[in-house]
Amino acid sequence: MINAIIVTNPGFEMLKVSLIIGAGILALVYAIFLSKIIMKESPGEKEMVDISKAIQEGAMAFLKREYLYLDITLFIIALFIIFFLDWTKALVFIFGALVAALTAWIGMSVSTRANSRCANLASKSFSRAFRVGFLSGAVISLTIVGVGILGIIFIWLITKNVEFLIFYAFGSSLVALFLRVGGGIYTKSADVGGDLVGKVEAGIPEDDPRNPAVIADAVGDNVGDVAGMGSDLFESYVSAVIAAMFLGMFISFDYGFLPLLLAAAGIICSIIGIFLVKIKEGENESFEIQTQKIRTAMNRGIIVANFLMIIFSFFIIHFFIGNLEVFFAVLAGVLAGVIIGWATVYFTSDKYPPVLSIAKSSESGSSTVIIEGLAQGLMSVVIPVIAIIAVIIIAYHYVGLFGIAIAGLGVLGVLGINLACGCYGPIVDNAAGIAQMRGMNKLVRSRCDALDAVGNSTAAMGRGFAAGSAVLVALAWFASYYEVAKIDVINIGDPKVIAGLFIGGLIVFLFSALIIKAVSRGAYYVVNEVRRQWKEIPGLMEGKARAEYVKCIDITTKESLKQMVAPGLLSVVVPVLVGIILGKEALGAVLVSSLVVGLLMALFMSNAGGAWDNAKKYIESGYFGGKGSLAHKAAVIGDTVGDPLKDASGPSLNILIKILGIVSLIIAPFL
Amino acid sequence: MINAIIVTNPGFEMLKVSLIIGAGILALVYAIFLSKIIMKESPGEKEMVDISKAIQEGAMAFLKREYLYLDITLFIIALFIIFFLDWTKALVFIFGALVAALTAWIGMSVSTRANSRCANLASKSFSRAFRVGFLSGAVISLTIVGVGILGIIFIWLITKNVEFLIFYAFGSSLVALFLRVGGGIYTKSADVGGDLVGKVEAGIPEDDPRNPAVIADAVGDNVGDVAGMGSDLFESYVSAVIAAMFLGMFISFDYGFLPLLLAAAGIICSIIGIFLVKIKEGENESFEIQTQKIRTAMNRGIIVANFLMIIFSFFIIHFFIGNLEVFFAVLAGVLAGVIIGWATVYFTSDKYPPVLSIAKSSESGSSTVIIEGLAQGLMSVVIPVIAIIAVIIIAYHYVGLFGIAIAGLGVLGVLGINLACGCYGPIVDNAAGIAQMRGMNKLVRSRCDALDAVGNSTAAMGRGFAAGSAVLVALAWFASYYEVAKIDVINIGDPKVIAGLFIGGLIVFLFSALIIKAVSRGAYYVVNEVRRQWKEIPGLMEGKARAEYVKCIDITTKESLKQMVAPGLLSVVVPVLVGIILGKEALGAVLVSSLVVGLLMALFMSNAGGAWDNAKKYIESGYFGGKGSLAHKAAVIGDTVGDPLKDASGPSLNILIKILGIVSLIIAPFL
């Protein structure tokens, strides 16, 4: 453990603050610059703009209603904070929520405008279409890191107290809860419900405009994958920085400030990496070559960004701290992030045995597809969890609890580029959908499919990455809780602690069950509404009348908000109850157990879902009988089962474990 | 905590020993008496006897080969024990294994002889058919408790040292590993493989004699549910007694002896309960009335047995210990057992919302069936886990760690009757299968179906019960480990302990994945063998030639043994490695984490599987379109997915967590 306190001088501090603010502003300026490039592209012919507009309006309608309820919740919690603590903390909390809500809003605006542009460009140039898709993702991710870091430094400069920053993170947690959990329920209700009533019941194809749920489904892609994943990682990002600052301040001021500097460096590295993600236009390229080119370009950007991050961290730590042991913690984090990413790709990409064996098992029917997917999903947790264990042991060995927090920052440092790749997925997915809906020509659709195929992998990687970073953030909150609650020891030999370990695992299972049930229920309402419209709107089924798309969006939004209440309350009420009834040690056990079980279940559900998805895509590309074969039908069932797991319950667990941590930290002084 | 040491006199001790031996002998005498009653019944016409014989021979062939490899493993481990400890412990270890292997052998002999008698009696009298099915289960369960307790007292009288008893339990663990894990893989390989190639590929009905895997499948029912569940609960039973004795001896000799007395009382209560399970013959009863009558009769027996157990425990504790606080621990255990049983019934019986909602969701296809089943399975863990938490807190509050062990005995005390109900399931399942294969008349088949329907519920209850008791046994091993390894504290704030918690959860996931994969692989070999026979044996498909049933049994046995190696090694090697590399505290964390995650996953998988099974049965009884409808097809897929979960991977976790515990305890002095 390090205890040396380094005295700082004001000039030195100014330099640091300027570096941090500079990096934040650079991210935003670059984001604005990129968005200008994107907006210059034509959104395409009128019909395409219409679809894009409908998705845009739906997405905004969703956000508006979410934010209404978010505001009410915000207000109630703020009252609690004022009553038990003080009004400044409540203000910071509200500020944190508003900032997070704003970035989600910006993200949705970008992604819903980029989709038609991407589809339109696909008719002209594959490389430019890719570029627009990827840069849109970059705009979203740069906004998140830029706004995130500027918000932190802003609060810091005003309060000069890390305790306030915790409320900034808490604000972002609340938004993540609404968008990731509520958004996850929304997107899968619309998706599953629309498919059930459209594909299964009426026998019309996917993305058919006669299906009133079709726009709700497209809205869902943005809601779940852009706003949901974005707010989740926004929370992880600011939490990782703040938790590391919090734990660092226990050592010295310089240690407390280091996380911000590393985050600033990460922004620069990400921007350089983003700059390198380009592909050359080719002629008559096959599907394989196209996807390979995109993969290579993205890998290039990610590898360079990570490599630079390692070098930058080394010099920053050497220069500002002078203790290279801290560097090893960061290094461990960076490497763990890379390993988790690769492991996710291995288990969810059709280039490797797991997905291929699921595809093969589809030949003997849907039950073997499900069984094989479950087995692969369970297996897929091994490498990422070992990576996390290694990080914990290495980081702690060198710098104690602070090391674990700073390792989390190693994982999240180059979020700028990682999230750009993650958000690229839903944008090109939407583009491919629009191309399909508009019946564009085969060349355009095959190009969009190539974009989409890679997008699927990057979305899967994003999920693995989100789960891995969430668990490190939750661990950092646990460490902070441990300090603040002044805990001597949490002894597993104590039955209350064992009870806590059981409760932690139990919440994860209950929470997952509630989310999956919520999707079923939401889908049920969508089915009923679609049936009603087909019955009551004359000429709809014949394609003569327009469906009431907004109605479907409205119902799904309402239902997803209602279904969010139980899991949301669970994540706030359980820590309070356990803390009061079983004591602070038991609550600590709940935190650790929930993050252990939460990571296992999140990876299991996300990877099983991702693998089923890509096994289906693999068959659709012509193997085992291709589209329409019995194998394909079996694989579609696997994909449908995986949908709520990978896009609703799995990622929601990230939010659960982080909220449990931050709520416990906030109530710690009272225990 | 209690520290008073009560001085005992030799006469008093003789009385106790006589009581214990008396109860054990009574169980065996009653079992012999009952088996005479059963054997007096006619096994039916020649064709039926032939089928029953084929199942018998197959089951014995399976056991023989299992025991061959078991002997080799036994020998190797015994050498280790001799090398590191001493030869007497090795001898006790071998004795424990032999005793456990013998009870499994007896159980299989009974169940494979009872099936045709039960089917044959169904043509004459419903009540007598039920009685034979139930009494056969009782013979098996009474043999287990009788032999179990006699073995313990035998070793005790020779060695007068509880440490030796741990090796007796270890021996039974090894048998449980072979029969529950190997048996689970076997039964589901044969079941899934046979269905895939028969029902799906060739389109012939289930239990069709032209399918060479049909006898292997019937053998599997006995192997998995009788030998597997029996050896699992034999292990739990002797482990619960021994762990409680071990922890009790730390307090005083009288405390150390109490568990044996309670077990003896439990045997008497079970016998009385078994005696009460009778139904009156009725005329023209509907399916509902028949199943209701059986349920009422079984509930009567179970409730009376539990009630008597509470009263007996009260007096035993009052008389021999004089500290009624111990009684509360037993009471908590008894009640928890009842609650876990009820919760399992609620989630897996078609009388309650969970199964009904799965059945309803089958109307919209197999994907919704799977999703709904997963959600219900996740949800089903809540009540049992809360019951376990309550037991831990209450038992510890009154009597410390010993309390937790003695509470485990509260759950397992009336194993005699609980396991009788559990083993009743596979016997009547076989009987129904034989009635089907022989094409017996409608009345007989409907009677067998009624017997089987209840058997399904009791099998599900048995699984919940096995999981709940396994976790209490594993906790008791953990407590013993804690004492023997002389651990001061296992602090969750220590990163090695956190690593241990991750590893514990990780093993559970990896172990489950290996078992599920093993079933897939085993099924694959069965499919190939069946295809080969159809191709190479002329006239087989036309029903003119006899299939080589033994070949299928042989291949499945070999494959299940091979596939057992990896999970088996995992459960022995991981504690040793963690203990050496990360230390004894981290190993303690692994134990607790694995039992927490193991319980959650075991309940999830068992209950989801049980619920799918009964949802299918419910539809087959005529709802949602009945047999052959689209809803039925969807429900069949749910059932097939659930099969390996509920009969292979789920129950195998019981073995995993118990073996981890006992291996850790044995290596504890070296850490």
Interface residues (C-beta under 8 A of the other chain):
Chain A: V192 L196 V200 E201 S361 S364 G365 S366 S367 T368 I370 I371 E372 L374 A375 Q376 L378 M379 V381 V382 V385 I386 I388 I389 I392 I393 Y396 H397 I404 L475 Y482 I487 V489 I490 N491 I492 G493 P495 K496 V497 I498 A499 L501 F502 I503 G505 L506 F509 L510 S512 A513 I516 K517 V519 S520 V527 G588 A589 V592 S593 V596 V597 L599 L600 F604 I637 T640 V641 P644 L645
Chain B: V192 L196 V200 E201 S361 S364 G365 S366 S367 T368 I370 I371 E372 L374 A375 Q376 L378 M379 V381 V382 V385 I386 I388 I389 I392 I393 Y396 H397 I404 L475 Y482 I487 V489 I490 N491 I492 G493 P495 K496 V497 I498 A499 L501 F502 I503 G505 L506 F509 L510 S512 A513 I516 K517 V519 S520 V527 G588 A589 V592 S593 V596 V597 L599 L600 F604 I637 T640 V641 P644 L645
